[in-house]
Structures are given as structure tokens and as C-alpha cells.
Amino acid sequence: MSSTTESDPDLGGEGIEVTEAAAEEALSLLEGEDMDTDVAGLRLFVQQGGCAGLSYGMRFDYEPDEDDTVYEHHDLRVFVDPASMDYVGGSVLDFEGGLQGEGFHVENPNVVSECGCGESFRT
């Protein structure tokens, strides 16, 4: 079952969606790190850098920060800080397997251009 929890219900904009494949992969990795999946989660953030100006970052955190928006899909908690939310609202986090494309990917409707590697973007 998929549910979304926002830490601030008055926050404007669109949320973050997570595919079942991405949630399963992230939960498996969290459990492999002996992290409590009821509290810990995947942090999705945007940072300066890359050939197009901005790039995505992801890491596991033991708990959300006080000002994070927290989403929960397929039992995976996703933490997004307020500055990153301006860039990733409405995005879908997916996981693709395969020989060349394996990894997490962000499908972001706010992107106006991307570099060839697909990891750097501009809004």
C-alpha cells in the first residue's frame, strides 16, 4: 500500500512519488546497512554541480531533519529538504536494472534541459 505523509500539510507544490521497484531496492539497501526502515529513509536532494548546473544526490539518513518533508511510498520513507523541494516537486523516483542503466533515476517534470549523462539538469 502506498501512502504519503507530509511533515507540513500546508506546504505548496507537488509531492514526490516512488515506484515499487525503487522502494524495494532502497529498502533492501537500508536493511543491508542495519538501518531501521520505520525511522530511516532515503534523502533526495539537489546540489550545485554537473555540466548543466544542478545535480541530484541521494543518501540514507537515520532520521529526517526537522524541516524536511517526509514522503512514504511502498514502506520507504523519502526525506526532502525545503530548498531541494523547489526543484524536485512532482518528480518520480524509479530504479532501473540492466547492464547499462542500473540505478536510481529521477523523472523530473521541472527540468528544461539535461546533460547527456542524465545526472545533471537545469530548471
OpenMM code with the backbone's topology and positions (N, CA, C; nanometers):
from openmm import Vec3, app, unit

residues = "MET SER SER THR THR GLU SER ASP PRO ASP LEU GLY GLY GLU GLY ILE GLU VAL THR GLU ALA ALA ALA GLU GLU ALA LEU SER LEU LEU GLU GLY GLU ASP MET ASP THR ASP VAL ALA GLY LEU ARG LEU PHE VAL GLN GLN GLY GLY CYS ALA GLY LEU SER TYR GLY MET ARG PHE ASP TYR GLU PRO ASP GLU ASP ASP THR VAL TYR GLU HIS HIS ASP LEU ARG VAL PHE VAL ASP PRO ALA SER MET ASP TYR VAL GLY GLY SER VAL LEU ASP PHE GLU GLY GLY LEU GLN GLY GLU GLY PHE HIS VAL GLU ASN PRO ASN VAL VAL SER GLU CYS GLY CYS GLY GLU SER PHE ARG THR".split()
positions = [
    Vec3(0.0831, -0.1178, 0.0000),
    Vec3(0.0000, 0.0000, 0.0000),
    Vec3(0.0872, 0.1236, 0.0000),
    Vec3(0.0550, 0.2207, -0.0780),
    Vec3(0.1319, 0.3429, -0.0895),
    Vec3(0.0617, 0.4557, -0.0152),
    Vec3(0.1387, 0.5256, 0.0655),
    Vec3(0.0820, 0.6408, 0.1351),
    Vec3(0.1827, 0.7530, 0.1335),
    Vec3(0.1341, 0.8747, 0.1497),
    Vec3(0.2208, 0.9904, 0.1533),
    Vec3(0.1970, 1.0631, 0.2833),
    Vec3(0.3047, 1.0950, 0.3522),
    Vec3(0.2966, 1.1731, 0.4739),
    Vec3(0.3809, 1.2969, 0.4534),
    Vec3(0.3232, 1.4109, 0.4703),
    Vec3(0.3992, 1.5344, 0.4623),
    Vec3(0.4120, 1.5902, 0.6027),
    Vec3(0.5325, 1.6361, 0.6374),
    Vec3(0.5524, 1.6898, 0.7701),
    Vec3(0.4858, 1.8258, 0.7847),
    Vec3(0.4588, 1.8952, 0.6761),
    Vec3(0.3905, 2.0245, 0.6790),
    Vec3(0.2760, 2.0179, 0.5790),
    Vec3(0.1531, 1.9937, 0.6251),
    Vec3(0.0415, 1.9761, 0.5321),
    Vec3(0.0074, 2.1019, 0.4530),
    Vec3(0.0559, 2.2202, 0.4946),
    Vec3(0.0275, 2.3433, 0.4231),
    Vec3(0.1299, 2.3733, 0.3142),
    Vec3(0.2300, 2.2876, 0.3010),
    Vec3(0.3339, 2.3086, 0.2016),
    Vec3(0.2735, 2.3055, 0.0618),
    Vec3(0.3055, 2.4056, -0.0183),
    Vec3(0.2530, 2.4094, -0.1544),
    Vec3(0.3331, 2.3207, -0.2467),
    Vec3(0.2889, 2.3068, -0.3698),
    Vec3(0.3619, 2.2290, -0.4689),
    Vec3(0.3212, 2.0839, -0.4689),
    Vec3(0.3895, 2.0076, -0.5528),
    Vec3(0.3581, 1.8671, -0.5685),
    Vec3(0.4576, 1.7821, -0.4918),
    Vec3(0.4160, 1.6613, -0.4595),
    Vec3(0.4992, 1.5711, -0.3830),
    Vec3(0.5956, 1.4918, -0.4674),
    Vec3(0.6553, 1.3938, -0.4041),
    Vec3(0.7483, 1.3008, -0.4669),
    Vec3(0.6801, 1.1644, -0.4713),
    Vec3(0.6844, 1.0996, -0.5853),
    Vec3(0.6335, 0.9636, -0.5992),
    Vec3(0.7531, 0.8687, -0.6054),
    Vec3(0.7323, 0.7466, -0.5630),
    Vec3(0.8372, 0.6444, -0.5667),
    Vec3(0.7764, 0.5185, -0.6263),
    Vec3(0.8426, 0.4625, -0.7278),
    Vec3(0.7926, 0.3381, -0.7861),
    Vec3(0.8193, 0.2227, -0.6907),
    Vec3(0.7450, 0.1156, -0.7095),
    Vec3(0.7638, -0.0017, -0.6247),
    Vec3(0.9051, -0.0580, -0.6395),
    Vec3(0.9590, -0.0575, -0.7615),
    Vec3(1.0948, -0.1086, -0.7846),
    Vec3(1.1982, -0.0270, -0.7074),
    Vec3(1.1840, 0.1059, -0.7076),
    Vec3(1.2778, 0.1916, -0.6353),
    Vec3(1.2664, 0.1692, -0.4851),
    Vec3(1.1442, 0.1573, -0.4349),
    Vec3(1.1236, 0.1353, -0.2916),
    Vec3(1.1846, 0.0023, -0.2481),
    Vec3(1.1612, -0.1029, -0.3256),
    Vec3(1.2146, -0.2342, -0.2902),
    Vec3(1.3669, -0.2325, -0.2853),
    Vec3(1.4296, -0.1705, -0.3840),
    Vec3(1.5756, -0.1640, -0.3888),
    Vec3(1.6300, -0.0824, -0.2718),
    Vec3(1.5707, 0.0328, -0.2450),
    Vec3(1.6182, 0.1180, -0.1355),
    Vec3(1.5986, 0.0500, 0.0000),
    Vec3(1.4836, -0.0140, 0.0197),
    Vec3(1.4599, -0.0839, 0.1463),
    Vec3(1.5600, -0.1969, 0.1667),
    Vec3(1.5922, -0.2681, 0.0600),
    Vec3(1.6910, -0.3754, 0.0683),
    Vec3(1.8281, -0.3197, 0.1084),
    Vec3(1.8651, -0.2066, 0.0504),
    Vec3(1.9933, -0.1438, 0.0833),
    Vec3(1.9939, -0.0912, 0.2268),
    Vec3(1.8846, -0.0307, 0.2697),
    Vec3(1.8733, 0.0179, 0.4081),
    Vec3(1.8882, -0.0971, 0.5077),
    Vec3(1.8182, -0.2064, 0.4810),
    Vec3(1.8263, -0.3228, 0.5694),
    Vec3(1.9671, -0.3811, 0.5704),
    Vec3(2.0343, -0.3767, 0.4549),
    Vec3(2.1725, -0.4245, 0.4471),
    Vec3(2.2681, -0.3410, 0.5299),
    Vec3(2.2307, -0.2159, 0.5558),
    Vec3(2.3110, -0.1266, 0.6407),
    Vec3(2.2656, -0.1329, 0.7866),
    Vec3(2.1746, -0.2253, 0.8187),
    Vec3(2.1176, -0.2405, 0.9535),
    Vec3(2.0497, -0.1127, 1.0022),
    Vec3(1.9822, -0.0422, 0.9111),
    Vec3(1.9089, 0.0795, 0.9467),
    Vec3(1.7619, 0.0435, 0.9686),
    Vec3(1.6988, 0.1071, 1.0661),
    Vec3(1.5590, 0.0828, 1.0999),
    Vec3(1.4709, 0.1501, 0.9954),
    Vec3(1.4070, 0.0715, 0.9100),
    Vec3(1.3285, 0.1268, 0.7997),
    Vec3(1.2008, 0.1955, 0.8456),
    Vec3(1.1646, 0.1822, 0.9729),
    Vec3(1.0491, 0.2551, 1.0260),
    Vec3(1.0835, 0.4015, 1.0533),
    Vec3(1.2125, 0.4313, 1.0690),
    Vec3(1.2570, 0.5675, 1.1011),
    Vec3(1.3499, 0.6213, 0.9921),
    Vec3(1.4442, 0.5404, 0.9497),
    Vec3(1.5435, 0.5808, 0.8499),
    Vec3(1.4783, 0.5917, 0.7123),
    Vec3(1.5487, 0.6568, 0.6203),
    Vec3(1.4957, 0.6699, 0.4857),
    Vec3(1.5992, 0.7160, 0.3868),
    Vec3(1.5524, 0.7375, 0.2661),
    Vec3(1.6357, 0.7840, 0.1559),
    Vec3(1.6208, 0.9345, 0.1440),
    Vec3(1.7321, 1.0057, 0.1496),
    Vec3(1.7306, 1.1504, 0.1311),
    Vec3(1.7536, 1.1803, -0.0169),
    Vec3(1.6629, 1.2575, -0.0763),
    Vec3(1.6756, 1.3048, -0.2134),
    Vec3(1.7032, 1.4539, -0.2065),
    Vec3(1.8134, 1.4986, -0.2686),
    Vec3(1.8474, 1.6401, -0.2631),
    Vec3(1.9062, 1.6871, -0.3951),
    Vec3(1.9104, 1.8181, -0.4103),
    Vec3(1.9674, 1.8810, -0.5286),
    Vec3(2.0876, 1.9619, -0.4840),
    Vec3(2.1947, 1.9535, -0.5623),
    Vec3(2.3164, 2.0274, -0.5298),
    Vec3(2.3688, 2.0976, -0.6544),
    Vec3(2.4477, 2.2016, -0.6324),
    Vec3(2.5125, 2.2706, -0.7428),
    Vec3(2.6174, 2.1775, -0.8023),
    Vec3(2.6268, 2.1778, -0.9339),
    Vec3(2.7298, 2.0971, -0.9984),
    Vec3(2.6786, 2.0286, -1.1230),
    Vec3(2.7675, 1.9611, -1.1877),
    Vec3(2.7329, 1.8934, -1.3118),
    Vec3(2.7419, 1.9893, -1.4285),
    Vec3(2.7420, 1.9359, -1.5478),
    Vec3(2.7614, 2.0188, -1.6667),
    Vec3(2.6408, 2.1060, -1.6987),
    Vec3(2.5231, 2.0766, -1.6422),
    Vec3(2.4049, 2.1588, -1.6688),
    Vec3(2.3717, 2.2525, -1.5516),
    Vec3(2.4490, 2.2471, -1.4432),
    Vec3(2.4299, 2.3409, -1.3334),
    Vec3(2.3821, 2.2821, -1.2032),
    Vec3(2.2936, 2.1818, -1.2067),
    Vec3(2.2408, 2.1179, -1.0869),
    Vec3(2.2501, 1.9666, -1.1034),
    Vec3(2.2625, 1.8960, -0.9915),
    Vec3(2.2625, 1.7502, -0.9982),
    Vec3(2.1883, 1.6942, -0.8773),
    Vec3(2.1412, 1.5709, -0.8934),
    Vec3(2.0702, 1.5029, -0.7857),
    Vec3(2.1699, 1.4360, -0.6936),
    Vec3(2.1327, 1.4265, -0.5688),
    Vec3(2.2091, 1.3493, -0.4723),
    Vec3(2.1132, 1.2613, -0.3938),
    Vec3(2.1625, 1.1476, -0.3491),
    Vec3(2.0833, 1.0570, -0.2664),
    Vec3(2.1763, 0.9943, -0.1646),
    Vec3(2.1226, 0.9786, -0.0446),
    Vec3(2.1956, 0.9080, 0.0600),
    Vec3(2.0932, 0.8561, 0.1612),
    Vec3(2.1360, 0.7642, 0.2444),
    Vec3(2.0495, 0.7149, 0.3504),
    Vec3(2.0741, 0.7963, 0.4766),
    Vec3(1.9669, 0.8329, 0.5455),
    Vec3(1.9755, 0.9033, 0.6730),
    Vec3(1.9001, 0.8233, 0.7777),
    Vec3(1.9486, 0.8296, 0.9004),
    Vec3(1.8860, 0.7560, 1.0105),
    Vec3(1.7509, 0.8135, 1.0502),
    Vec3(1.7306, 0.9436, 1.0245),
    Vec3(1.6028, 1.0080, 1.0553),
    Vec3(1.5938, 1.1380, 0.9771),
    Vec3(1.4725, 1.1910, 0.9578),
    Vec3(1.4590, 1.3176, 0.8854),
    Vec3(1.5054, 1.4354, 0.9705),
    Vec3(1.5459, 1.5434, 0.9043),
    Vec3(1.5732, 1.6693, 0.9728),
    Vec3(1.4408, 1.7352, 1.0070),
    Vec3(1.4445, 1.8283, 1.0997),
    Vec3(1.3225, 1.8920, 1.1482),
    Vec3(1.2424, 1.9612, 1.0377),
    Vec3(1.3104, 2.0215, 0.9393),
    Vec3(1.2398, 2.0965, 0.8351),
    Vec3(1.2167, 2.0166, 0.7065),
    Vec3(1.2474, 1.8875, 0.7070),
    Vec3(1.2254, 1.8025, 0.5896),
    Vec3(1.0771, 1.7772, 0.5659),
    Vec3(1.0432, 1.7568, 0.4399),
    Vec3(0.9145, 1.6978, 0.4055),
    Vec3(0.9406, 1.5485, 0.3927),
    Vec3(0.8543, 1.4681, 0.4524),
    Vec3(0.8721, 1.3232, 0.4529),
    Vec3(0.7587, 1.2602, 0.3724),
    Vec3(0.7970, 1.1800, 0.2738),
    Vec3(0.7008, 1.1050, 0.1928),
    Vec3(0.7208, 0.9577, 0.2220),
    Vec3(0.6145, 0.8812, 0.2161),
    Vec3(0.6256, 0.7372, 0.2340),
    Vec3(0.5485, 0.6679, 0.1229),
    Vec3(0.6207, 0.5837, 0.0499),
    Vec3(0.5621, 0.5060, -0.0589),
    Vec3(0.6161, 0.3643, -0.0501),
    Vec3(0.5276, 0.2668, -0.0533),
    Vec3(0.5676, 0.1257, -0.0516),
    Vec3(0.6603, 0.0972, 0.0671),
    Vec3(0.6310, 0.1581, 0.1814),
    Vec3(0.7054, 0.1425, 0.3070),
    Vec3(0.8419, 0.2100, 0.3079),
    Vec3(0.8786, 0.2822, 0.2034),
    Vec3(1.0046, 0.3574, 0.2016),
    Vec3(0.9768, 0.5023, 0.2392),
    Vec3(1.0545, 0.5529, 0.3322),
    Vec3(1.0471, 0.6947, 0.3701),
    Vec3(1.1480, 0.7731, 0.2858),
    Vec3(1.1039, 0.8853, 0.2285),
    Vec3(1.1900, 0.9721, 0.1482),
    Vec3(1.1905, 1.1093, 0.2129),
    Vec3(1.3116, 1.1625, 0.2392),
    Vec3(1.3289, 1.2918, 0.3032),
    Vec3(1.3749, 1.3939, 0.2004),
    Vec3(1.3084, 1.5110, 0.1972),
    Vec3(1.3467, 1.6180, 0.1045),
    Vec3(1.3532, 1.7489, 0.1824),
    Vec3(1.4667, 1.8175, 0.1737),
    Vec3(1.4816, 1.9458, 0.2412),
    Vec3(1.4068, 2.0541, 0.1635),
    Vec3(1.3732, 2.1655, 0.2290),
    Vec3(1.2919, 2.2691, 0.1627),
    Vec3(1.3544, 2.3263, 0.0351),
    Vec3(1.4850, 2.3502, 0.0328),
    Vec3(1.5491, 2.4075, -0.0869),
    Vec3(1.5422, 2.3109, -0.2044),
    Vec3(1.5636, 2.1824, -0.1793),
    Vec3(1.5579, 2.0828, -0.2871),
    Vec3(1.4158, 2.0633, -0.3373),
    Vec3(1.3181, 2.0796, -0.2484),
    Vec3(1.1776, 2.0593, -0.2860),
    Vec3(1.1373, 2.1531, -0.3988),
    Vec3(1.1959, 2.2743, -0.4014),
    Vec3(1.1663, 2.3693, -0.5089),
    Vec3(1.2024, 2.3129, -0.6462),
    Vec3(1.3003, 2.2240, -0.6517),
    Vec3(1.3471, 2.1685, -0.7793),
    Vec3(1.2864, 2.0320, -0.8128),
    Vec3(1.2492, 1.9538, -0.7118),
    Vec3(1.2079, 1.8155, -0.7383),
    Vec3(1.0598, 1.7882, -0.7161),
    Vec3(0.9815, 1.8882, -0.6789),
    Vec3(0.8379, 1.8671, -0.6591),
    Vec3(0.7739, 1.8107, -0.7851),
    Vec3(0.6941, 1.7077, -0.7705),
    Vec3(0.6280, 1.6434, -0.8839),
    Vec3(0.7089, 1.5328, -0.9487),
    Vec3(0.8275, 1.5057, -0.8968),
    Vec3(0.9152, 1.4044, -0.9557),
    Vec3(0.8760, 1.2629, -0.9155),
    Vec3(0.9259, 1.1672, -0.9944),
    Vec3(0.9083, 1.0254, -0.9660),
    Vec3(1.0473, 0.9636, -0.9536),
    Vec3(1.0700, 0.8937, -0.8424),
    Vec3(1.1957, 0.8221, -0.8217),
    Vec3(1.1746, 0.6786, -0.8665),
    Vec3(1.2602, 0.6326, -0.9574),
    Vec3(1.2480, 0.4980, -1.0124),
    Vec3(1.3821, 0.4274, -1.0015),
    Vec3(1.3793, 0.2971, -1.0133),
    Vec3(1.5007, 0.2162, -1.0174),
    Vec3(1.4944, 0.1309, -1.1416),
    Vec3(1.6030, 0.1335, -1.2199),
    Vec3(1.6097, 0.0541, -1.3420),
    Vec3(1.7266, -0.0419, -1.3320),
    Vec3(1.7008, -0.1671, -1.3634),
    Vec3(1.8064, -0.2668, -1.3665),
    Vec3(1.8598, -0.2801, -1.5077),
    Vec3(1.9579, -0.3623, -1.5249),
    Vec3(2.0113, -0.3857, -1.6587),
    Vec3(2.1604, -0.3622, -1.6636),
    Vec3(2.2184, -0.3951, -1.7772),
    Vec3(2.3629, -0.3867, -1.7912),
    Vec3(2.4139, -0.2431, -1.7940),
    Vec3(2.3405, -0.1515, -1.8571),
    Vec3(2.3917, -0.0155, -1.8690),
    Vec3(2.3153, 0.0867, -1.7871),
    Vec3(2.1903, 0.0594, -1.7552),
    Vec3(2.1100, 0.1620, -1.6907),
    Vec3(2.0776, 0.1376, -1.5458),
    Vec3(2.1507, 0.0481, -1.4772),
    Vec3(2.1132, 0.0137, -1.3414),
    Vec3(2.1361, 0.1306, -1.2470),
    Vec3(2.0354, 0.1558, -1.1657),
    Vec3(2.0477, 0.2597, -1.0645),
    Vec3(1.9175, 0.3351, -1.0472),
    Vec3(1.9215, 0.4291, -0.9530),
    Vec3(1.8067, 0.5139, -0.9256),
    Vec3(1.8042, 0.6293, -1.0249),
    Vec3(1.6845, 0.6640, -1.0709),
    Vec3(1.6677, 0.7732, -1.1661),
    Vec3(1.5521, 0.8613, -1.1209),
    Vec3(1.5682, 0.9920, -1.1389),
    Vec3(1.4634, 1.0870, -1.1050),
    Vec3(1.3999, 1.1360, -1.2340),
    Vec3(1.2694, 1.1136, -1.2468),
    Vec3(1.1932, 1.1659, -1.3608),
    Vec3(1.1304, 1.2962, -1.3122),
    Vec3(1.1871, 1.4079, -1.3560),
    Vec3(1.1535, 1.5385, -1.3011),
    Vec3(1.0834, 1.6244, -1.4063),
    Vec3(0.9566, 1.6607, -1.3842),
    Vec3(0.8835, 1.7421, -1.4820),
    Vec3(0.9294, 1.8879, -1.4862),
    Vec3(1.0125, 1.9299, -1.3906),
    Vec3(1.0597, 2.0684, -1.3837),
    Vec3(1.1820, 2.0951, -1.4699),
    Vec3(1.2435, 1.9899, -1.5217),
    Vec3(1.3683, 2.0032, -1.5966),
    Vec3(1.3412, 2.0613, -1.7350),
    Vec3(1.4189, 2.1655, -1.7705),
    Vec3(1.4077, 2.2221, -1.9052),
    Vec3(1.5203, 2.1723, -1.9954),
    Vec3(1.6321, 2.1289, -1.9364),
    Vec3(1.7385, 2.0679, -2.0156),
    Vec3(1.8237, 1.9797, -1.9253),
    Vec3(1.8803, 1.8750, -1.9860),
    Vec3(1.9678, 1.7815, -1.9167),
    Vec3(2.0954, 1.7654, -1.9952),
    Vec3(2.2011, 1.7234, -1.9270),
    Vec3(2.3230, 1.6893, -1.9991),
    Vec3(2.3097, 1.5473, -2.0527),
    Vec3(2.4036, 1.5045, -2.1293),
    Vec3(2.3970, 1.3727, -2.1907),
    Vec3(2.3996, 1.2582, -2.0916),
    Vec3(2.4621, 1.2780, -1.9757),
    Vec3(2.4719, 1.1681, -1.8780),
    Vec3(2.3420, 1.1483, -1.8026),
    Vec3(2.2513, 1.2466, -1.8043),
    Vec3(2.1238, 1.2344, -1.7365),
    Vec3(2.1292, 1.2604, -1.5881),
    Vec3(2.2453, 1.2986, -1.5353),
    Vec3(2.2585, 1.3224, -1.3926),
    Vec3(2.2649, 1.4702, -1.3592),
    Vec3(2.2751, 1.5545, -1.4570),
    Vec3(2.2818, 1.6986, -1.4359),
    Vec3(2.1686, 1.7640, -1.5143),
    Vec3(2.1116, 1.8706, -1.4572),
    Vec3(1.9951, 1.9299, -1.5193),
    Vec3(1.9864, 2.0788, -1.4912),
    Vec3(1.8912, 2.1433, -1.5596),
    Vec3(1.8635, 2.2852, -1.5389),
    Vec3(1.7110, 2.3018, -1.5377),
    Vec3(1.6614, 2.3873, -1.4477),
    Vec3(1.5171, 2.4125, -1.4410),
    Vec3(1.4866, 2.5521, -1.4915),
] * unit.nanometer
topology = app.Topology()
chain = topology.addChain("A")
for resn in residues:
    res = topology.addResidue(resn, chain)
    for name in ("N", "CA", "C"):
        topology.addAtom(name, app.Element.getBySymbol(name[0]), res)
